[in-house]
Amino acid sequence: MDDFVKKDFKADSDSVFSKVVKAGKRTYFFDVKTTRQNEHYITITESKKIFEDNGGSHFEKHKIFLYKEDFEKFMDSFDEALQYIKENASEADAINNTADSKFTDVEFEDLDKE
């Protein structure tokens, strides 16, 4: 999967692992860091490039800090939310999925053919 990049290095003084996920206009960073007491925690950062009217741009970032004592509760709730989505896919989701599958690849040379 080209959208996933795995890094195993110390980019920051406390970073021991990093994974980057590119998802459309957003990029997610999953970083494992260590505290001064050498305990691990995770930061999840969402980064999105915002284009300004004057032609400039900046990155809008949102960050979650997830500590060791909360890992299990977080994963349980995350899994439960994903399961809910899977079990309760809306009709709109179903329509969007079938609409996407109706498109076929067209070669440039095929455009002149009738």
N, CA, C and O atoms as a GROMACS GRO file, in nm:
protein
  456
    1MET      N    1   0.085  -0.118   0.000
    1MET     CA    2   0.000   0.000   0.000
    1MET      C    3   0.089   0.123   0.000
    1MET      O    4   0.164   0.146   0.095
    2ASP      N    5   0.080   0.202  -0.106
    2ASP     CA    6   0.164   0.320  -0.120
    2ASP      C    7   0.122   0.432  -0.027
    2ASP      O    8   0.201   0.523  -0.001
    3ASP      N    9  -0.002   0.428   0.027
    3ASP     CA   10  -0.049   0.534   0.114
    3ASP      C   11   0.011   0.526   0.254
    3ASP      O   12  -0.005   0.618   0.333
    4PHE      N   13   0.079   0.417   0.284
    4PHE     CA   14   0.134   0.399   0.417
    4PHE      C   15   0.285   0.409   0.412
    4PHE      O   16   0.349   0.346   0.328
    5VAL      N   17   0.341   0.487   0.501
    5VAL     CA   18   0.485   0.500   0.511
    5VAL      C   19   0.521   0.468   0.655
    5VAL      O   20   0.465   0.527   0.747
    6LYS      N   21   0.613   0.377   0.675
    6LYS     CA   22   0.652   0.337   0.810
    6LYS      C   23   0.792   0.389   0.839
    6LYS      O   24   0.883   0.373   0.757
    7LYS      N   25   0.808   0.450   0.954
    7LYS     CA   26   0.938   0.500   0.994
    7LYS      C   27   0.968   0.447   1.133
    7LYS      O   28   0.881   0.445   1.220
    8ASP      N   29   1.089   0.405   1.154
    8ASP     CA   30   1.131   0.358   1.285
    8ASP      C   31   1.258   0.434   1.323
    8ASP      O   32   1.369   0.385   1.299
    9PHE      N   33   1.243   0.552   1.380
    9PHE     CA   34   1.356   0.636   1.410
    9PHE      C   35   1.320   0.734   1.520
    9PHE      O   36   1.206   0.739   1.567
   10LYS      N   37   1.418   0.813   1.561
   10LYS     CA   38   1.393   0.916   1.662
   10LYS      C   39   1.394   1.053   1.594
   10LYS      O   40   1.495   1.123   1.596
   11ALA      N   41   1.280   1.090   1.533
   11ALA     CA   42   1.270   1.220   1.468
   11ALA      C   43   1.271   1.331   1.573
   11ALA      O   44   1.344   1.429   1.560
   12ASP      N   45   1.190   1.315   1.675
   12ASP     CA   46   1.191   1.406   1.789
   12ASP      C   47   1.274   1.337   1.896
   12ASP      O   48   1.308   1.219   1.884
   13SER      N   49   1.306   1.409   1.997
   13SER     CA   50   1.385   1.348   2.104
   13SER      C   51   1.308   1.237   2.173
   13SER      O   52   1.368   1.145   2.228
   14ASP      N   53   1.173   1.244   2.172
   14ASP     CA   54   1.093   1.143   2.241
   14ASP      C   55   1.016   1.052   2.146
   14ASP      O   56   0.940   0.967   2.194
   15SER      N   57   1.031   1.066   2.016
   15SER     CA   58   0.959   0.984   1.918
   15SER      C   59   1.036   0.856   1.889
   15SER      O   60   1.155   0.860   1.856
   16VAL      N   61   0.968   0.742   1.901
   16VAL     CA   62   1.035   0.613   1.877
   16VAL      C   63   0.977   0.539   1.757
   16VAL      O   64   1.039   0.444   1.707
   17PHE      N   65   0.860   0.581   1.710
   17PHE     CA   66   0.797   0.516   1.595
   17PHE      C   67   0.699   0.615   1.533
   17PHE      O   68   0.634   0.691   1.604
   18SER      N   69   0.689   0.613   1.398
   18SER     CA   70   0.595   0.701   1.330
   18SER      C   71   0.539   0.632   1.207
   18SER      O   72   0.611   0.562   1.135
   19LYS      N   73   0.411   0.652   1.184
   19LYS     CA   74   0.346   0.598   1.065
   19LYS      C   75   0.263   0.711   1.004
   19LYS      O   76   0.189   0.779   1.075
   20VAL      N   77   0.275   0.730   0.874
   20VAL     CA   78   0.204   0.835   0.802
   20VAL      C   79   0.100   0.770   0.713
   20VAL      O   80   0.129   0.675   0.640
   21VAL      N   81  -0.023   0.823   0.718
   21VAL     CA   82  -0.131   0.773   0.633
   21VAL      C   83  -0.184   0.891   0.553
   21VAL      O   84  -0.239   0.985   0.609
   22LYS      N   85  -0.167   0.886   0.421
   22LYS     CA   86  -0.220   0.989   0.333
   22LYS      C   87  -0.359   0.946   0.290
   22LYS      O   88  -0.378   0.837   0.235
   23ALA      N   89  -0.457   1.033   0.315
   23ALA     CA   90  -0.597   1.001   0.287
   23ALA      C   91  -0.662   1.121   0.219
   23ALA      O   92  -0.723   1.205   0.285
   24GLY      N   93  -0.650   1.128   0.088
   24GLY     CA   94  -0.709   1.239   0.016
   24GLY      C   95  -0.641   1.369   0.052
   24GLY      O   96  -0.519   1.382   0.042
   25LYS      N   97  -0.722   1.468   0.095
   25LYS     CA   98  -0.668   1.599   0.130
   25LYS      C   99  -0.606   1.602   0.268
   25LYS      O  100  -0.544   1.701   0.307
   26ARG      N  101  -0.621   1.494   0.343
   26ARG     CA  102  -0.571   1.490   0.480
   26ARG      C  103  -0.453   1.393   0.491
   26ARG      O  104  -0.441   1.298   0.414
   27THR      N  105  -0.369   1.420   0.589
   27THR     CA  106  -0.262   1.327   0.624
   27THR      C  107  -0.272   1.302   0.773
   27THR      O  108  -0.289   1.395   0.852
   28TYR      N  109  -0.262   1.175   0.811
   28TYR     CA  110  -0.267   1.137   0.952
   28TYR      C  111  -0.130   1.087   0.993
   28TYR      O  112  -0.065   1.011   0.920
   29PHE      N  113  -0.086   1.129   1.111
   29PHE     CA  114   0.042   1.087   1.167
   29PHE      C  115   0.014   1.011   1.297
   29PHE      O  116  -0.051   1.063   1.387
   30PHE      N  117   0.064   0.890   1.305
   30PHE     CA  118   0.055   0.809   1.426
   30PHE      C  119   0.196   0.800   1.483
   30PHE      O  120   0.282   0.734   1.425
   31ASP      N  121   0.219   0.866   1.594
   31ASP     CA  122   0.353   0.870   1.653
   31ASP      C  123   0.352   0.806   1.791
   31ASP      O  124   0.269   0.838   1.875
   32VAL      N  125   0.448   0.716   1.812
   32VAL     CA  126   0.469   0.660   1.946
   32VAL      C  127   0.583   0.738   2.007
   32VAL      O  128   0.691   0.750   1.949
   33LYS      N  129   0.558   0.792   2.125
   33LYS     CA  130   0.658   0.872   2.194
   33LYS      C  131   0.679   0.817   2.334
   33LYS      O  132   0.602   0.733   2.382
   34THR      N  133   0.782   0.866   2.399
   34THR     CA  134   0.809   0.824   2.537
   34THR      C  135   0.810   0.944   2.629
   34THR      O  136   0.851   1.054   2.592
   35THR      N  137   0.764   0.920   2.750
   35THR     CA  138   0.768   1.023   2.854
   35THR      C  139   0.905   1.024   2.918
   35THR      O  140   0.991   0.941   2.886
   36ARG      N  141   0.927   1.116   3.008
   36ARG     CA  142   1.054   1.121   3.082
   36ARG      C  143   1.072   0.996   3.168
   36ARG      O  144   1.185   0.957   3.199
   37GLN      N  145   0.960   0.934   3.205
   37GLN     CA  146   0.965   0.811   3.284
   37GLN      C  147   0.976   0.688   3.193
   37GLN      O  148   0.963   0.574   3.240
   38ASN      N  149   1.001   0.711   3.064
   38ASN     CA  150   1.020   0.605   2.964
   38ASN      C  151   0.894   0.520   2.942
   38ASN      O  152   0.904   0.401   2.914
   39GLU      N  153   0.776   0.582   2.954
   39GLU     CA  154   0.650   0.514   2.924
   39GLU      C  155   0.601   0.561   2.787
   39GLU      O  156   0.616   0.678   2.752
   40HIS      N  157   0.542   0.469   2.711
   40HIS     CA  158   0.494   0.503   2.577
   40HIS      C  159   0.356   0.567   2.579
   40HIS      O  160   0.272   0.538   2.665
   41TYR      N  161   0.335   0.657   2.482
   41TYR     CA  162   0.204   0.712   2.454
   41TYR      C  163   0.197   0.739   2.304
   41TYR      O  164   0.299   0.738   2.236
   42ILE      N  165   0.076   0.762   2.254
   42ILE     CA  166   0.055   0.781   2.111
   42ILE      C  167  -0.001   0.920   2.087
   42ILE      O  168  -0.088   0.967   2.160
   43THR      N  169   0.050   0.986   1.983
   43THR     CA  170  -0.014   1.108   1.935
   43THR      C  171  -0.069   1.078   1.796
   43THR      O  172   0.000   1.021   1.711
   44ILE      N  173  -0.193   1.116   1.774
   44ILE     CA  174  -0.256   1.103   1.643
   44ILE      C  175  -0.281   1.245   1.594
   44ILE      O  176  -0.354   1.321   1.658
   45THR      N  177  -0.221   1.280   1.481
   45THR     CA  178  -0.232   1.414   1.428
   45THR      C  179  -0.298   1.409   1.291
   45THR      O  180  -0.258   1.333   1.204
   46GLU      N  181  -0.401   1.492   1.273
   46GLU     CA  182  -0.462   1.511   1.142
   46GLU      C  183  -0.409   1.643   1.089
   46GLU      O  184  -0.415   1.745   1.158
   47SER      N  185  -0.358   1.642   0.967
   47SER     CA  186  -0.304   1.762   0.905
   47SER      C  187  -0.373   1.783   0.771
   47SER      O  188  -0.385   1.690   0.691
   48LYS      N  189  -0.417   1.906   0.747
   48LYS     CA  190  -0.485   1.939   0.622
   48LYS      C  191  -0.433   2.072   0.572
   48LYS      O  192  -0.428   2.170   0.647
   49LYS      N  193  -0.393   2.077   0.445
   49LYS     CA  194  -0.342   2.200   0.387
   49LYS      C  195  -0.461   2.289   0.350
   49LYS      O  196  -0.552   2.246   0.280
   50ILE      N  197  -0.459   2.412   0.398
   50ILE     CA  198  -0.564   2.509   0.372
   50ILE      C  199  -0.509   2.616   0.279
   50ILE      O  200  -0.406   2.678   0.307
   51PHE      N  201  -0.578   2.638   0.168
   51PHE     CA  202  -0.537   2.740   0.072
   51PHE      C  203  -0.614   2.869   0.100
   51PHE      O  204  -0.736   2.867   0.115
   52GLU      N  205  -0.542   2.979   0.106
   52GLU     CA  206  -0.601   3.109   0.137
   52GLU      C  207  -0.633   3.185   0.010
   52GLU      O  208  -0.578   3.156  -0.096
   53ASP      N  209  -0.722   3.282   0.020
   53ASP     CA  210  -0.764   3.362  -0.095
   53ASP      C  211  -0.649   3.439  -0.158
   53ASP      O  212  -0.649   3.465  -0.279
   54ASN      N  213  -0.549   3.476  -0.078
   54ASN     CA  214  -0.436   3.554  -0.129
   54ASN      C  215  -0.330   3.466  -0.196
   54ASN      O  216  -0.224   3.516  -0.234
   55GLY      N  217  -0.358   3.338  -0.211
   55GLY     CA  218  -0.263   3.248  -0.276
   55GLY      C  219  -0.172   3.174  -0.181
   55GLY      O  220  -0.105   3.079  -0.220
   56GLY      N  221  -0.169   3.217  -0.057
   56GLY     CA  222  -0.086   3.150   0.044
   56GLY      C  223  -0.154   3.023   0.094
   56GLY      O  224  -0.266   2.990   0.054
   57SER      N  225  -0.087   2.955   0.181
   57SER     CA  226  -0.144   2.835   0.240
   57SER      C  227  -0.084   2.812   0.378
   57SER      O  228   0.020   2.867   0.413
   58HIS      N  229  -0.154   2.732   0.454
   58HIS     CA  230  -0.104   2.690   0.584
   58HIS      C  231  -0.162   2.553   0.617
   58HIS      O  232  -0.257   2.508   0.552
   59PHE      N  233  -0.106   2.488   0.716
   59PHE     CA  234  -0.156   2.358   0.757
   59PHE      C  235  -0.240   2.372   0.883
   59PHE      O  236  -0.198   2.434   0.980
   60GLU      N  237  -0.358   2.313   0.879
   60GLU     CA  238  -0.443   2.308   0.996
   60GLU      C  239  -0.421   2.171   1.060
   60GLU      O  240  -0.433   2.069   0.992
   61LYS      N  241  -0.389   2.169   1.189
   61LYS     CA  242  -0.357   2.043   1.255
   61LYS      C  243  -0.445   2.023   1.378
   61LYS      O  244  -0.475   2.117   1.452
   62HIS      N  245  -0.483   1.899   1.398
   62HIS     CA  246  -0.557   1.859   1.518
   62HIS      C  247  -0.484   1.739   1.577
   62HIS      O  248  -0.445   1.647   1.504
   63LYS      N  249  -0.466   1.739   1.707
   63LYS     CA  250  -0.385   1.634   1.770
   63LYS      C  251  -0.457   1.573   1.888
   63LYS      O  252  -0.521   1.642   1.967
   64ILE      N  253  -0.445   1.440   1.900
   64ILE     CA  254  -0.498   1.365   2.014
   64ILE      C  255  -0.380   1.297   2.083
   64ILE      O  256  -0.295   1.237   2.017
   65PHE      N  257  -0.375   1.308   2.214
   65PHE     CA  258  -0.275   1.238   2.293
   65PHE      C  259  -0.344   1.120   2.359
   65PHE      O  260  -0.445   1.137   2.428
   66LEU      N  261  -0.291   1.001   2.339
   66LEU     CA  262  -0.351   0.880   2.393
   66LEU      C  263  -0.248   0.811   2.483
   66LEU      O  264  -0.143   0.767   2.438
   67TYR      N  265  -0.282   0.803   2.610
   67TYR     CA  266  -0.189   0.749   2.708
   67TYR      C  267  -0.214   0.601   2.735
   67TYR      O  268  -0.325   0.550   2.718
   68LYS      N  269  -0.108   0.535   2.777
   68LYS     CA  270  -0.104   0.390   2.797
   68LYS      C  271  -0.225   0.336   2.872
   68LYS      O  272  -0.282   0.234   2.834
   69GLU      N  273  -0.266   0.404   2.979
   69GLU     CA  274  -0.377   0.354   3.060
   69GLU      C  275  -0.511   0.361   2.986
   69GLU      O  276  -0.610   0.303   3.032
   70ASP      N  277  -0.515   0.432   2.872
   70ASP     CA  278  -0.640   0.446   2.796
   70ASP      C  279  -0.641   0.364   2.667
   70ASP      O  280  -0.743   0.363   2.598
   71PHE      N  281  -0.531   0.297   2.632
   71PHE     CA  282  -0.523   0.224   2.505
   71PHE      C  283  -0.639   0.127   2.486
   71PHE      O  284  -0.706   0.129   2.382
   72GLU      N  285  -0.663   0.043   2.584
   72GLU     CA  286  -0.766  -0.062   2.571
   72GLU      C  287  -0.905  -0.001   2.557
   72GLU      O  288  -0.982  -0.044   2.471
   73LYS      N  289  -0.938   0.097   2.639
   73LYS     CA  290  -1.070   0.161   2.631
   73LYS      C  291  -1.087   0.231   2.495
   73LYS      O  292  -1.194   0.225   2.435
   74PHE      N  293  -0.981   0.296   2.448
   74PHE     CA  294  -0.986   0.366   2.320
   74PHE      C  295  -1.011   0.266   2.207
   74PHE      O  296  -1.098   0.287   2.123
   75MET      N  297  -0.934   0.157   2.204
   75MET     CA  298  -0.948   0.058   2.097
   75MET      C  299  -1.085  -0.010   2.102
   75MET      O  300  -1.144  -0.034   1.997
   76ASP      N  301  -1.135  -0.040   2.221
   76ASP     CA  302  -1.268  -0.100   2.233
   76ASP      C  303  -1.374  -0.008   2.173
   76ASP      O  304  -1.460  -0.052   2.096
   77SER      N  305  -1.367   0.119   2.207
   77SER     CA  306  -1.465   0.215   2.155
   77SER      C  307  -1.448   0.238   2.006
   77SER      O  308  -1.546   0.252   1.933
   78PHE      N  309  -1.324   0.242   1.959
   78PHE     CA  310  -1.297   0.260   1.816
   78PHE      C  311  -1.351   0.141   1.739
   78PHE      O  312  -1.418   0.159   1.637
   79ASP      N  313  -1.323   0.020   1.786
   79ASP     CA  314  -1.374  -0.101   1.720
   79ASP      C  315  -1.527  -0.103   1.719
   79ASP      O  316  -1.588  -0.142   1.620
   80GLU      N  317  -1.588  -0.061   1.830
   80GLU     CA  318  -1.734  -0.058   1.839
   80GLU      C  319  -1.793   0.042   1.738
   80GLU      O  320  -1.895   0.013   1.675
   81ALA      N  321  -1.730   0.157   1.724
   81ALA     CA  322  -1.776   0.257   1.627
   81ALA      C  323  -1.763   0.204   1.484
   81ALA      O  324  -1.854   0.223   1.404
   82LEU      N  325  -1.652   0.138   1.452
   82LEU     CA  326  -1.634   0.080   1.319
   82LEU      C  327  -1.737  -0.029   1.292
   82LEU      O  328  -1.793  -0.037   1.183
   83GLN      N  329  -1.762  -0.112   1.392
   83GLN     CA  330  -1.861  -0.219   1.377
   83GLN      C  331  -2.000  -0.161   1.352
   83GLN      O  332  -2.075  -0.213   1.270
   84TYR      N  333  -2.034  -0.053   1.423
   84TYR     CA  334  -2.163   0.012   1.403
   84TYR      C  335  -2.176   0.059   1.258
   84TYR      O  336  -2.279   0.038   1.195
   85ILE      N  337  -2.070   0.123   1.206
   85ILE     CA  338  -2.072   0.171   1.068
   85ILE      C  339  -2.091   0.055   0.971
   85ILE      O  340  -2.170   0.065   0.877
   86LYS      N  341  -2.020  -0.054   0.992
   86LYS     CA  342  -2.030  -0.171   0.904
   86LYS      C  343  -2.171  -0.230   0.906
   86LYS      O  344  -2.224  -0.269   0.802
   87GLU      N  345  -2.231  -0.236   1.024
   87GLU     CA  346  -2.363  -0.298   1.038
   87GLU      C  347  -2.476  -0.205   0.998
   87GLU      O  348  -2.586  -0.252   0.969
   88ASN      N  349  -2.453  -0.076   0.995
   88ASN     CA  350  -2.559   0.020   0.969
   88ASN      C  351  -2.528   0.109   0.849
   88ASN      O  352  -2.559   0.228   0.850
   89ALA      N  353  -2.467   0.051   0.749
   89ALA     CA  354  -2.437   0.128   0.629
   89ALA      C  355  -2.568   0.183   0.574
   89ALA      O  356  -2.665   0.109   0.556
   90SER      N  357  -2.570   0.310   0.547
   90SER     CA  358  -2.692   0.373   0.499
   90SER      C  359  -2.716   0.341   0.353
   90SER      O  360  -2.627   0.293   0.282
   91GLU      N  361  -2.836   0.368   0.310
   91GLU     CA  362  -2.871   0.347   0.170
   91GLU      C  363  -2.785   0.436   0.081
   91GLU      O  364  -2.746   0.396  -0.028
   92ALA      N  365  -2.753   0.557   0.128
   92ALA     CA  366  -2.668   0.648   0.052
   92ALA      C  367  -2.529   0.587   0.031
   92ALA      O  368  -2.472   0.600  -0.077
   93ASP      N  369  -2.476   0.520   0.135
   93ASP     CA  370  -2.347   0.453   0.120
   93ASP      C  371  -2.355   0.346   0.013
   93ASP      O  372  -2.265   0.334  -0.070
   94ALA      N  373  -2.462   0.268   0.015
   94ALA     CA  374  -2.480   0.161  -0.083
   94ALA      C  375  -2.491   0.218  -0.224
   94ALA      O  376  -2.433   0.162  -0.317
   95ILE      N  377  -2.563   0.328  -0.240
   95ILE     CA  378  -2.577   0.392  -0.371
   95ILE      C  379  -2.443   0.443  -0.419
   95ILE      O  380  -2.407   0.424  -0.535
   96ASN      N  381  -2.368   0.508  -0.331
   96ASN     CA  382  -2.237   0.560  -0.370
   96ASN      C  383  -2.144   0.448  -0.411
   96ASN      O  384  -2.069   0.463  -0.508
   97ASN      N  385  -2.146   0.336  -0.341
   97ASN     CA  386  -2.059   0.223  -0.375
   97ASN      C  387  -2.097   0.164  -0.509
   97ASN      O  388  -2.008   0.128  -0.587
   98THR      N  389  -2.226   0.152  -0.540
   98THR     CA  390  -2.265   0.094  -0.669
   98THR      C  391  -2.241   0.193  -0.781
   98THR      O  392  -2.206   0.152  -0.892
   99ALA      N  393  -2.258   0.322  -0.756
   99ALA     CA  394  -2.234   0.422  -0.859
   99ALA      C  395  -2.088   0.421  -0.900
   99ALA      O  396  -2.056   0.432  -1.019
  100ASP      N  397  -1.998   0.408  -0.804
  100ASP     CA  398  -1.855   0.404  -0.835
  100ASP      C  399  -1.820   0.283  -0.920
  100ASP      O  400  -1.730   0.291  -1.004
  101SER      N  401  -1.888   0.172  -0.899
  101SER     CA  402  -1.855   0.050  -0.971
  101SER      C  403  -1.908   0.051  -1.114
  101SER      O  404  -1.871  -0.037  -1.192
  102LYS      N  405  -1.992   0.148  -1.151
  102LYS     CA  406  -2.048   0.154  -1.286
  102LYS      C  407  -1.951   0.216  -1.386
  102LYS      O  408  -1.971   0.202  -1.507
  103PHE      N  409  -1.848   0.283  -1.340
  103PHE     CA  410  -1.753   0.346  -1.429
  103PHE      C  411  -1.652   0.243  -1.479
  103PHE      O  412  -1.613   0.151  -1.408
  104THR      N  413  -1.611   0.262  -1.604
  104THR     CA  414  -1.510   0.174  -1.662
  104THR      C  415  -1.393   0.258  -1.708
  104THR      O  416  -1.405   0.380  -1.728
  105ASP      N  417  -1.280   0.194  -1.726
  105ASP     CA  418  -1.162   0.263  -1.777
  105ASP      C  419  -1.180   0.288  -1.926
  105ASP      O  420  -1.223   0.200  -2.000
  106VAL      N  421  -1.148   0.409  -1.969
  106VAL     CA  422  -1.156   0.444  -2.110
  106VAL      C  423  -1.019   0.489  -2.154
  106VAL      O  424  -0.957   0.574  -2.090
  107GLU      N  425  -0.972   0.433  -2.262
  107GLU     CA  426  -0.844   0.472  -2.317
  107GLU      C  427  -0.862   0.597  -2.403
  107GLU      O  428  -0.969   0.616  -2.462
  108PHE      N  429  -0.761   0.680  -2.410
  108PHE     CA  430  -0.767   0.803  -2.489
  108PHE      C  431  -0.804   0.772  -2.635
  108PHE      O  432  -0.881   0.846  -2.696
  109GLU      N  433  -0.749   0.664  -2.688
  109GLU     CA  434  -0.775   0.627  -2.827
  109GLU      C  435  -0.921   0.589  -2.850
  109GLU      O  436  -0.969   0.599  -2.963
  110ASP      N  437  -0.992   0.545  -2.746
  110ASP     CA  438  -1.132   0.504  -2.758
  110ASP      C  439  -1.228   0.621  -2.774
  110ASP      O  440  -1.343   0.600  -2.812
  111LEU      N  441  -1.183   0.742  -2.746
  111LEU     CA  442  -1.273   0.858  -2.750
  111LEU      C  443  -1.326   0.889  -2.889
  111LEU      O  444  -1.437   0.940  -2.902
  112ASP      N  445  -1.249   0.859  -2.995
  112ASP     CA  446  -1.292   0.886  -3.132
  112ASP      C  447  -1.384   0.777  -3.187
  112ASP      O  448  -1.452   0.798  -3.287
  113LYS      N  449  -1.386   0.662  -3.124
  113LYS     CA  450  -1.466   0.550  -3.172
  113LYS      C  451  -1.611   0.569  -3.136
  113LYS      O  452  -1.643   0.618  -3.028
  114GLU      N  453  -1.699   0.530  -3.226
  114GLU     CA  454  -1.844   0.541  -3.196
  114GLU      C  455  -1.906   0.406  -3.196
  114GLU      O  456  -2.026   0.394  -3.172
   0.00000   0.00000   0.00000
